[in-house]
Amino acid sequence: MADDKTKTDNRDRSQVAGDEDYEVRHFAEEAGITPEQARTLIKRHGTDRKVLHEIAESIKGQ
């Protein structure tokens, strides 16, 4: 059975939900940084996933 394309949710996957612990942990794991670093990045730079990944690449391993 094919997916019903009329049934969609309102999630914006281009954003990281900084107030959701599981989302912050997932982003941190995906970006290769600690959850604490991820929270700091979100507070300083906003929730745009692409921007956060670019910044995380520059701080990875620090």
C-alpha positions, -999 to +999 in steps of 0.1 A: +000+000+000+014+034-010+018+062+016-010+087+017+008+120+008-022+140+021-014+130+056+016+150+066+028+164+099+040+199+106+076+191+116+103+213+101+132+190+097+155+218+088+154+230+124+167+215+156+142+216+185+165+229+211+140+224+239+137+187+233+165+166+249+161+137+225+165+161+195+196+177+210+211+143+217+204+132+182+219+163+166+250+160+188+255+124+178+249+132+142+273+161+143+300+144+164+299+168+193+287+165+229+251+174+239+264+203+259+282+217+229+250+212+209+230+232+234+255+260+234+255+262+196+217+263+196+216+291+221+242+311+203+234+305+167+197+294+165+180+262+154+189+260+117+202+225+112+225+234+082+241+263+100+246+242+132+262+214+112+287+238+096+296+253+130+299+218+146+323+207+119+346+236+128+346+228+165+347+190+163+375+176+184+381+206+205 
